[in-house]
């Protein structure tokens, strides 16, 4: 619940607010991890899966919670991520001038997002197994949260 309310709920709320104010949004979930990338933390973690900031090692080449020693698959993921980010910087679209595998975010399908995975990604309809619907109910009924976060009621 805590991870969903802080990270996942915040991500989709920000995507929706950005779109409402006229910005193009490319919404994604990073779903790749090399289990050996957790270093010594892997021994105490209850699970080894993509977590907050896992994608940064494939964009910046640095490990946040352990040294990053990429293997062959990691290097392919680094190439994929840096290409998408470079395309976004150059063209305003992570697909670049190639085929549109990643669709822009739309409020018509509020949970639809691009799942970044290896070897291929895909568009998905359900955001974090639909848990966002529960969080949305809480956020919509919590006017104090709206005032604190967005400065309005």
Beta strands, then each sheet from edge to edge (+ up, - down):
strand 1: 28-30
strand 2: 113-116
strand 3: 122-124
sheet 1: 1+ 2+ 3-
end
